[in-house]
Amino acid sequence: MAGQLHPPLDPSEDIIVDGSPGGVPVVFFVDYADRRTRRVRDILGRSATRPGDGVSCIAVRLKPAATQGDATDTSARGVIAAYWQGQFAEMHEALMGATDALSDQTVRALAEGIGLDMAIFEADLASERTQAMLARHHASWEASDILQEPALFIGGRAYDGTWDATSIGEAITRPLGLRLRQASDEFFHWAASAGLVLVLATLAALLVVNVGLAEWYDHLAHLDIGLNAGDWALNLSLSHWVNDGLMALFFLLVGIEIKREIVAGELSTPGKAILPILGAIGGMLVPALLYTVINVGGDEAHGWGIPMATDIAFTLGILALLGSRVPASLKIFVSALAIADDLGAILVIALFYGHGFDLGAALWALAVLAVMAGLNVSRIYARLPYLICGVVLWYFVFQSGLHATLAGVLTAAFIPSRRSADIEGVALHAGEVIRREIGNEEIGARAMARLDAAVERLREPGFHLQHRLENWSNFLILPLFAFFNTGIVLAGGLALANPAVLGVIIGLVVGKPLGICLFVWIGLRTGLATLPDGTNWRQLFGAACLCGVGFTMSIFIASAAFEGTVLGDVKLAVLAASCIAAAVGSAILLFRPATGATAQEAGSN
């Protein structure tokens, strides 16, 4: 796991420099040739929990050298040679305090200065036991997936906080607030966490409706909530506020992601974009066609857009759980495909699933878009004006009869893009700001403002907005949407006699993988594209099956297309089809060798 120490601290193998073996394990990867290592050692010694008080146990491991015989390698061998004579601590301090460059002569002079037996020292510099210890430390460095340097692991976890005594001391003592923050960070950054929360929200809705609380659930969903100002009023039920209001924020984030991929991501050039776009087109057209064939001439034919959608959170979450059995190139392909699929779904919703049309409100919406276009052309990068305009746009789009969530995507389109700042230049600027503040008791307000501006400049405005809203979307908006849209009575089971139900299941489970693979095959046969590196057809088919997990987007389109009993039946069909697609796709990808073994197979296809 990234950010974890491998192997854990072992007092019988590791070099303990201070503290109690029963204390919190602190492992410091040392490079004596790096001045930053010395500074961190000093900060560690000034931390609120100092070595030797029984709370911490500090051990040293040695960072691999860039080339054999350089200062890093020479000093590492010297300190291990001193360790064999029982004088590691003395040599460690001597190397940390050395003012000269750590050449062979300097290291030998330091060894002689602390009274080592130089004949034994010379022999141990290149001995087998020294080489074996270096190999263990270097293997640990590689296995531990270092997040930042100098590398420090506290309690087996990579320390990625600031290098000050208070922060390091808190990381060692781990007060309740820090433990809660670390646990929440780990959960929020877990790729499958958003999908898990959606599953829990769905199960909660199903449980509430099917254990006798359906009346309470229905009352809550239809609870009127209004906004009033003078003669103006907007009154909607709670479920409508979630579906039409909060979901606009979700579509805002979807729009930001789509725009980023088109401007500078996997959809930015024809070479990158052609294969996922072909897959997305096939994954939308074939399911819609199968649904239409099954429902042709019936009242339910209007739901052809339901099986077109892919739930990107669930699909990518499952791929993340499958780990090394899915090549990184395939994950990138599926991400790009799902984003192109989202764009297609948004167009379908906007064009075919609105309710009525009010020309006056639509004209006002166009006026707001004109204002946003003016802001964009003027290169106004502040996010607040776009958000205010986005709220006004949402109201007029809602009143126009178009689907209100379209406002989120349009707002994302007008948030200006710009090239990211030169990282080296920003780093120099930030370093100069910090340097001028050294010696003060605390950093000044103007310096903080300049640092904030530097961080803001590193990425485009849409990135910062997405960063602020993403967790709210994943862990509040989407779960609320799932809760208020999956409260389905299960007593009647799947109504397979209903052609809409059959069309959704066949569209998602059969149509999705068939359409994706067919259009990808056409792209390969015509020479327009090639398979992602390290990927074979079986893996591609498994990933295509996972794209049949429609869930959020499919339920969203179903809610716009149907109502009443048919809507409940179709939602249940979406849940069933998504479960089948997830199980089939996971099984195909799971029962395969890890990617290292599949690379040769991919090359032979």
Residue pairs with C-beta under 8 A, 6 or more apart in sequence:
2 145
2 147
3 145
3 147
3 157
3 158
3 160
4 144
4 145
4 156
4 157
4 158
5 27
5 140
5 144
5 153
5 156
5 157
5 158
6 140
6 143
6 144
7 140
7 143
8 25
8 156
9 25
9 27
9 57
9 59
9 156
11 21
11 57
11 59
13 136
14 27
14 59
14 60
14 61
15 59
15 60
15 61
15 83
15 88
16 57
16 58
16 59
17 51
17 58
17 59
17 60
17 88
17 89
17 92
18 51
18 52
18 57
18 58
19 26
19 51
19 52
19 53
19 54
19 55
19 56
19 57
19 58
20 54
20 55
20 56
20 57
21 57
22 54
22 57
23 54
23 55
23 56
23 57
24 49
24 55
24 56
24 57
24 154
24 155
24 172
24 173
24 174
25 56
25 57
25 59
25 153
25 154
25 155
25 156
26 44
26 56
26 57
26 58
26 59
26 152
26 153
26 154
26 155
26 172
27 58
27 59
27 60
27 61
27 152
27 153
28 40
28 41
28 44
28 58
28 59
28 60
28 61
28 150
28 151
28 152
28 153
29 61
29 62
29 63
29 137
29 141
29 146
29 149
29 150
29 151
29 152
30 37
30 41
30 60
30 61
30 62
30 63
30 92
30 150
31 37
31 62
31 63
31 72
31 149
31 150
32 71
32 72
32 75
32 76
32 79
32 95
32 96
32 98
32 102
33 70
33 71
33 72
33 75
33 102
34 63
34 72
34 149
34 150
36 149
36 150
37 96
37 150
38 96
39 163
40 150
40 152
40 163
41 96
43 163
43 164
43 165
43 168
44 51
44 58
44 152
44 165
44 168
45 51
46 165
47 165
47 166
47 168
47 169
47 172
48 165
48 166
48 168
48 169
48 170
48 172
48 173
49 55
49 56
49 169
49 172
49 173
50 56
51 58
55 172
55 173
56 172
60 92
61 137
61 140
61 141
62 76
62 79
62 80
62 134
62 137
62 138
63 72
63 76
63 137
63 141
63 149
63 151
64 72
64 137
64 138
64 141
64 142
65 72
65 73
65 76
66 72
67 73
71 101
71 102
71 103
74 102
74 103
74 104
74 107
75 95
75 102
75 107
76 134
76 137
77 107
77 125
77 126
77 130
77 134
78 91
78 95
78 107
78 108
78 110
78 111
78 121
78 125
79 88
79 91
79 92
79 95
80 124
80 130
80 133
80 134
81 111
81 116
81 120
81 121
81 124
81 125
81 127
81 130
82 88
82 90
82 91
82 92
82 111
82 114
82 116
82 121
83 91
83 133
84 120
84 124
84 129
84 130
85 116
85 117
85 120
85 121
85 124
87 114
87 115
87 116
90 114
91 110
91 111
91 114
91 116
94 110
94 113
94 114
95 102
95 107
95 110
98 106
98 110
100 106
108 118
108 121
111 118
111 121
112 118
124 130
141 151
144 151
144 153
144 158
145 158
146 158
147 158
147 160
148 158
148 160
151 158
152 158
152 159
152 168
153 159
154 168
154 171
154 172
155 171
155 172
155 174
157 182
159 168
159 171
161 167
161 168
161 171
170 178
171 178
187 193
188 471
188 474
188 475
191 316
191 317
191 320
191 321
192 317
192 318
192 320
192 321
193 317
193 474
193 475
194 313
194 317
194 474
194 475
194 478
195 313
195 314
195 317
195 318
196 317
197 474
197 475
197 478
197 479
198 313
198 314
198 478
198 479
198 482
198 551
198 552
200 479
201 478
201 479
201 480
201 482
201 483
201 486
202 482
202 483
202 486
202 575
204 483
205 217
205 482
205 483
205 484
205 485
205 486
205 487
205 488
206 486
206 487
206 488
206 490
208 214
208 216
208 217
208 487
209 217
209 487
209 488
209 489
210 489
210 490
210 491
214 487
214 489
217 487
218 487
220 238
221 237
221 238
221 239
221 484
221 487
222 237
222 238
222 239
223 237
223 238
224 235
224 236
224 237
224 238
225 235
225 236
225 237
225 238
225 241
226 233
226 234
226 235
226 236
227 233
227 234
227 235
228 234
234 395
236 244
236 245
238 484
239 484
239 485
242 477
242 480
242 481
242 484
243 481
243 484
243 485
243 556
243 559
244 398
244 403
244 404
244 405
245 394
245 404
246 476
246 477
246 480
246 481
247 405
247 408
247 477
247 481
247 556
248 390
248 394
248 404
248 405
248 407
248 408
249 408
249 469
249 472
249 473
249 477
250 405
250 408
250 473
250 477
250 478
250 481
251 346
251 405
251 406
251 407
251 408
251 409
251 412
252 390
252 408
252 409
252 411
252 412
252 465
252 469
253 408
253 412
253 466
253 469
253 470
253 473
254 342
254 346
254 408
254 409
254 412
255 346
255 408
255 409
255 410
255 411
255 412
255 413
256 412
256 415
256 462
256 463
256 465
256 466
257 339
257 342
257 466
258 267
258 339
258 342
258 343
258 409
258 412
259 412
259 413
259 415
259 417
259 462
260 417
260 460
260 462
260 463
261 267
261 268
261 336
261 339
262 268
263 417
265 272
265 336
266 272
266 273
266 276
266 332
266 335
266 336
266 339
267 273
267 276
267 277
267 336
267 339
267 340
272 336
273 336
273 340
274 523
274 528
274 529
275 333
275 520
275 523
275 528
275 529
275 530
275 532
276 333
276 336
276 337
276 339
276 340
277 337
277 340
278 519
278 520
278 522
278 523
278 528
278 529
279 333
279 337
279 340
279 516
279 519
279 520
279 544
280 337
280 338
280 340
280 341
280 343
280 344
280 516
281 340
281 344
281 515
281 519
282 514
282 515
282 516
282 517
282 518
282 519
282 520
283 308
283 310
283 337
283 341
283 511
283 512
283 515
283 516
283 519
283 544
283 547
284 308
284 341
284 344
284 345
284 348
284 515
285 515
286 511
286 512
286 514
286 515
286 518
287 307
287 308
287 507
287 508
287 511
287 512
287 515
288 304
288 305
288 307
288 308
288 507
288 511
289 511
290 307
290 503
290 506
290 507
290 510
290 511
291 303
291 304
291 306
291 307
291 503
291 504
291 506
291 507
291 511
292 301
292 304
292 503
294 499
294 502
294 503
294 506
295 301
295 303
295 304
295 499
295 500
295 503
298 499
298 500
300 498
300 499
300 500
300 503
300 562
300 566
302 561
302 562
303 500
303 503
303 504
303 557
303 558
303 561
303 562
303 570
304 503
305 345
305 348
305 349
305 352
305 353
305 557
305 561
306 503
306 504
306 507
306 550
306 554
306 557
306 558
306 561
306 570
306 574
307 503
307 504
307 506
307 507
307 508
307 511
307 512
307 550
307 554
307 577
308 341
308 344
308 345
308 348
308 507
308 557
309 341
309 342
309 345
309 550
309 552
309 553
309 554
309 556
309 557
310 337
310 338
310 341
310 342
310 512
310 547
310 548
310 549
310 550
310 553
311 549
311 550
311 551
311 552
311 553
311 554
311 578
312 335
312 338
312 339
312 341
312 342
313 474
313 478
313 552
314 549
314 551
314 552
314 578
314 582
315 334
315 338
315 546
315 547
315 549
316 331
316 334
316 335
316 338
318 546
318 549
318 582
318 585
318 586
319 326
319 330
319 331
319 334
319 543
319 546
319 589
320 331
322 586
322 589
322 590
324 594
324 595
324 596
325 589
325 590
325 592
325 593
325 594
325 595
326 539
326 543
326 589
326 595
327 532
327 533
327 534
327 535
327 539
327 595
327 598
327 599
327 602
328 534
328 595
329 532
329 533
329 534
329 535
330 532
330 534
330 535
330 539
330 540
330 543
332 532
333 532
333 535
333 543
334 543
334 546
334 547
337 516
337 547
338 547
341 547
342 553
345 553
345 557
346 406
346 409
348 557
349 403
349 405
349 406
349 556
349 557
349 560
350 402
350 403
350 406
353 403
353 557
353 560
353 561
354 400
354 401
354 402
354 403
355 401
356 401
357 400
357 401
357 402
358 399
358 400
358 401
359 400
361 396
361 397
361 399
361 400
361 401
362 396
362 400
362 401
362 402
364 396
364 399
365 393
365 396
365 397
365 400
365 402
365 407
368 389
368 392
368 393
368 396
369 393
369 410
369 414
371 389
372 386
372 389
372 390
372 393
372 410
372 411
372 414
373 414
375 385
375 386
375 389
375 414
375 416
376 414
376 415
376 416
379 416
379 418
380 416
381 416
381 418
381 461
382 461
383 415
383 461
383 464
383 465
386 411
386 414
386 415
386 461
387 411
387 465
389 411
389 414
390 407
390 408
390 411
393 407
393 410
393 411
394 404
394 407
394 408
397 403
397 404
397 406
397 407
397 410
398 404
398 407
403 560
405 556
412 462
415 461
415 462
415 465
416 460
416 461
417 460
417 462
418 460
418 461
420 458
420 459
420 460
421 457
421 458
423 458
426 454
426 457
426 458
429 450
429 454
430 451
430 454
433 447
433 450
433 451
433 454
434 443
434 447
434 451
436 447
437 443
437 444
437 447
456 464
478 552
481 552
481 555
481 556
482 551
482 552
482 555
485 555
485 556
485 559
485 571
486 555
486 571
486 575
488 568
488 571
488 572
488 575
489 568
490 572
494 501
494 505
494 569
494 572
494 573
494 576
495 501
495 569
495 572
496 502
498 566
498 569
500 562
500 566
500 569
500 570
500 573
501 569
501 570
501 572
501 573
502 573
504 554
504 558
504 570
504 573
504 574
504 577
505 573
505 576
505 577
505 580
507 577
508 548
508 549
508 550
508 554
508 574
508 577
508 578
508 580
508 581
509 545
509 548
509 577
509 580
509 581
509 584
511 548
512 544
512 545
512 547
512 548
512 581
513 541
513 544
513 545
513 547
513 548
513 585
516 540
516 544
516 547
517 537
517 540
517 541
517 544
520 529
520 531
520 540
523 529
524 530
524 531
531 537
531 540
531 602
531 605
533 602
534 595
534 598
534 599
534 602
535 602
536 598
536 601
536 602
536 605
537 605
538 588
538 592
539 588
539 589
539 592
539 598
539 602
541 588
542 585
542 586
542 587
542 588
542 589
543 585
543 589
544 585
545 581
545 584
545 585
545 588
546 581
546 582
546 585
546 586
546 589
547 581
547 585
548 577
548 578
548 580
548 581
548 584
548 585
549 578
549 581
549 582
549 585
550 574
550 577
550 578
550 581
551 574
551 575
551 578
554 574
554 578
555 571
555 574
558 567
558 570
558 571
558 574
559 567
559 571
561 570
562 570
592 598
